């Protein structure tokens, strides 16, 4: 189960990503609807009718006309002081915000999956280290019993080695429980319901060579330009501004071109006794005079919405900056811990080898050997932790800046 494979499965199954993609479809339809305002409208009607005219005083004059009335209506808005332009731009910005929200959903899914993946990977490595500790403790117990049979070691040495083995086996079982729990969390984040699945990880963490992280200000500048949460907030603010302008222009005059064609009378007025064809065209100039201040309050509401969007943009920038600063500090700390953990493992290996040689030659007691073995197990565990922390920290920093994607993993 490589990280890339886990990410692919998670991205396919994540409900929030699918919901964000649906929102893109909705906003795309909104753009098309806004564009349709530039096009003319054309309607045709066909109405079969029966028109009866009765004269109670002169029944002989009664008439009944059977036929149909047809109509074609054409309308095209020619001028509206730019209201349609701002409505279209608002729809475009809403689509940009939806795309950025989709990117943010992907970033969130990636970050959640990366965290749970390295938790599982780390716990697997810790379990392997504890298993190795149990194996060494068992070898030590066997060697101590052999020495006891030869009269070189005391019974207390065997008892101490047996106690160390029991403790190592207990730690191994605890590590196994932590590993299984972390795998369940990872599978949940991947959207996999079969928790009985056996997951096999690569043999090692494959930590990249430590690289310089660069200046914090460069990371903050990159986040300002790339983070999807900021791009979403910016687009939402622009959309709200355009909507406010379009709402204000809705109260301005409009100019429309129309053409109407009627056959056998006008709609809903009955059939004429003789056939007729009527056509008319003209230009309509509409000047709103008074609407009870309805549009005035609509404009105020739209302006308040734009102000709210601007505040949300400022908040998004502050939150992203705070997250970048925190993750940058974590990455620096994880980077510094890499070499320290390497030195700790080297020292623990050398100490354990020295104690093993001293114990084999009778120059050291069993407690010294057990202590150096425990120190070596702890050092390896810390090394595993620092490697996983570095991997996760650098990816979290990329996600905080907004440049973490599938290819970057």
N, C-alpha and C positions, 0 to 999 in steps of 0.2 A: 504494500500500500504506500506508494510514493505520494509526496505532497501534491504533485500535479494531478494524479489520478483522483485523489480525494477532493481536490478543488473542482474538477470536472463534474463529479457526481453531485457535489453540493450545489453548484451553479445550476444544474439541470433540475434539481428538486426544490430549490428555495422558493417558497410561496411569495415572499416580499418582492423578489425580482420579477416574478410573473405578474404580480399586481402592478409594479412600476411599468412594465411593458404595456399592460392594458391601459394605463394612464396615458402613455405616449400615443396609443391608438385614438383615445378620446380627444386629446389635444390636436392630433393631426386632423381629425374630423372637424374640430373647431376652426382650424386654419382654412379648410375648404369651405366651410360655411361663411367665414368672413370674406373670402374671395368671391363668393356667389353674389355678394351685394353689388359688385361691379357689372354684373351681367343683366340683360333685360329679362323680363318675365313674359311668358306667352301662355294663354289659356284658351281652350276651346270647349264649348258646351253644345250638346245636342239634346233637345228636349221634345219628345213626342207629346202632343197635347190634343185635347178635345175641348173646344170652346162652344158652349151652348148659351144662346141668348133667347130668353123667354119674355113675351109681352102678355101678361094676363088678360088685358083688355082686347088684344088683337092676336089671338093664337095663330092666325094664319101668317103672321109676320115672324114667328119664331124661326131661329136659324141654328144650325149645328155645323161647325167647321172642324174637320179632322186634318191634322197635318203635324208639322214639327217646326220648332223655332231653333235657329242656330245662332251662335255668337262666337266671335274671336276677339280676345282682348290682349293688347300688347302694351307694356309699360317699361320705361327705361329711365332710371334716375341719371340726370346729366351732371348735376352739381349739388354739393352739400357742404361746402366750406371745409372739407377734409375729414369729416367724421368717419367715413369708411376707411380712410388711410390709417387713422389711429386705432380703429377697431381691428384691422388686419395686423398691425404691428403688435397690438396687445396679444392677439392669438399666436403670433409667431414667438413672442417672448414666453408665453405660457407653454408652448411646445419645447422651447429651449430649457425651461425649468423642469419639465417632465423628463427630458433626456438626462439632465443633470441628476434628478432624483433617481433615475434608473442606475446611473453610474454610482451614486452614493449607496444604493442598495447592494450593488455588486461589491463595493469596497467593504461594506459592513459584513456581508456574507464571507468574503475572503478573510477578513481580520478575525472573525469568530472561528472560522474553520482552522486558520493557521494556529490560533491559540490552543484550541482543543487538540489539534494534531500533535503539536510539540509537547503538550501535556502527556498525551498517550505515549509518544515516542520516548519522552524522558522517563516516564514510569516503567516502560518496557526495558530501557537501559538500566534503570535502577534495579529492576527485578533480576536482570541478568547478572548484575554486579553482586547482588545478594546471593544468587545461586552459586556464583564463583566463591563467595565468602564461605558458604556452607560446604562446598567441596573442599576448600582448604582446611576448614575446621575438622572435617571428617578425616582428611589425611593426617592432620596433626594428632587427632585422637588415636588413629591406628598406629602412628609412629610412637606415640607415648606408651601405648599398651605393649608394643614390641619391646620398648626399652624397659618397661616394668617387668616383663617376663624374663628379660636378661639380667634383672637386678640392677640396672643402671638408673632407673627412675622410681619414684615412690608412687604409692596408690593415690596420694593427694594430687599428683600431677595428672593422672588419668581422670580423676573426678573433675578437676578444673577444665581439662580439655573437653570432657563430656558436657559440662555446663556451657562452655563456649559454643559447642556444636548446637545445643538446644536453643541457645539464644540466636544463633545465626539462622537456624531453621524457622524460628518464630518471625524474625525480620524478613525472611524470604516469603513467608505466607502473607505477611502484611503488605509487602511490595506487590505480590501477586494480586491481592484485593484492590489496591490502588490502581494497578494497571488495568484490570478488568473494568473498573468503574470509569476510568478515563476513556477507555475504548468505547464504552456505551455512550458517553457524552459526545465523542467524536462522531459516532455513527448517527446520533440524533441530529447533530449539526449538518451532517451530510444528507439528511432526509431518508436514511435507510432504516426500515422498521425491523429488519431481522437482526436482533441483537445477539443471536446465537452464532453469528458469523465469526469465523476465525480470521483474524487480521494478522498478517505478517508484514513487518516493517523491513526496510533495508538494514544491512548489517551495521551501519554506523551513521553518525549524524552528518557526515560529509560537510563539516563546517568550512565555509569559504575562508580564504586568507583574509585576516583582518585588514580593513582598509580605513583610510582617514575619512572621518565623517564630514570634514569641512566646517565652515563657519555657520553658526546658528542663524545669522541674519539671511544667509542664502536659502536655508531651509524655509524660513518664514516667508521670504519673497516667493519661493516656489509654491508654497501652500496658498498664498494670496492669489496666484495665477491659476492654479490647477485644481484646488480642492473642489469636489462636486457640490458640497454643501454651500460654499460661497458662491459658486456659479449659479446654483439653483436660487439662492436668495437674491442675487443680482438680477436674474431674469424675472423673478417674481416682482421685484420692485419696479423694473421697467414696464412690465405688463400692467401693474397697478397704475403707474403714471399715465400710460397710454389710455387706459380705460377712463381715468378721470378726465383727460382731455376730450375723449370721444363723447363722454356724457355731457360735458359742457357744450360741445358743438351740436348736440342733438337739438338744442333750442334755437339753432340758427335757421335761416330760410333754406328751402330746397327747390330745385328746378327739375321737373319730370316731363318726359315726352310720352305721349300716349297715342294709341290708334285702336279704334273699336269698329267692329263690323257686325251688323245684326241682319238676320234674314227672317222674314215673316214676323216682325214685331220685336219688341224689347223683352228681356227676361222677366218672367213673373207678371206679365201684363196681358196674357192671353193672345191667341192667334188673330191676325188680321184677316178679314174676309177675302182680301185679295193679296197675292204674293207681293213681297217688297224686299228690297235690298237697301240697307242704310249703312253708311260708313262715315266715320268722323275721326279726325285727328286734331291734335293741338298740343300746347305746352302749358303745364300747370306750374304756377309759382306759388309756393306755400310760405307764408310768413306767420310763425307762431306769435301770438299777442299776449295771451295770459292763460296759464294752466293751473292757477291756484298755488303757485310757488312749488309745484311738484318737482320740476326739473332742478330748481335751485337746491332743494334738499338732497336730491340724488347726487348732485355735484359735490355737495359737502360730504356726503357719505363716501363717495369715491376718493376724494382728497384725503379723508381720514384713513381709508384703507391703504392708500399709497404711503402715508406717514407711518402706519403700522408696519408695512413691508420694509421701509427704510430702517426702522428700529430692529426688525428681525435680521436684516443684513448686517448691521453693526454687531448684533449678538452673535451671529454665525462667525464673523471674523474674530471676535474675542475668544469664542470657544475653540476654534481651530488653532489659533495662536497658542492658547494655553495647552492644548493637547500636543502640539509640536514641541513646545518647550519641555514638557514632561517626558515625552518619548525620546527626545534628543538626550536629555540627562540620563535616562535609563540605558540608552544605547552606549553612551560614553562609559557608564559604569560597567556594563556588560563587556565592553571591549577591554577595559582595564583588568577585568577579572580573568580573562582568558589566559594570559601569561602567568598570573599568580596561581591559577589552578594547575597549569602544566608543571610549574615548579613544585607544587605540593605533591603531585603524583610522583614525580621523579624522586623527590626526597623520601616519600613513603615506600616506594619500591626498593630503594637502596637500603633503608632502615630494616625492612622486612627480610631482605636477602642476608643482611649482616646478622640479624637475630637468628635466622634459620641456620646459618653456618655455625654460629656460636652455640646454638642449642644442640646441633649434631655432634659438636666436639665437647659437649658438657660444660661449656663456659657460660651458659645462660640458662635461666630457669624457664618453666613453661609459661609463667605469667608474662615475661618479657615478650615471648614469641606470640602469645595470644594478643597482647596489646598492639604489637606492630602489625599483626594481621588485621585487627579491627581498624587501626589507623589507615592502613592501605585501602580497605573497603570504603571508609569514609572519604578518603581522598579521591578515589575513583568516582564515587557518587557526586562529589562536588564538581569534578571535572565534567561529568555528564550534565549537571545542572547549568554550569557556566556556558557550555556549548549550546544547549537548548535556549538559554536566556539570550545569548547573542543572536542566534538565528531569529528568535521571536522578536527581539528588540529592534533589529534592523528592519524587519518586515513591518512592524508596527509603526516605525518612523516613516517608512514609505507610504503606508496607509494614512497616517496623520497628515502627510503633505498632499495626498490625493493622487499619487502616481503609481500605486500598487495595482497591477492588473494580472491577468492570467499569464501573459508572456513573461512578466517580471519575476514569476516564481520559478 
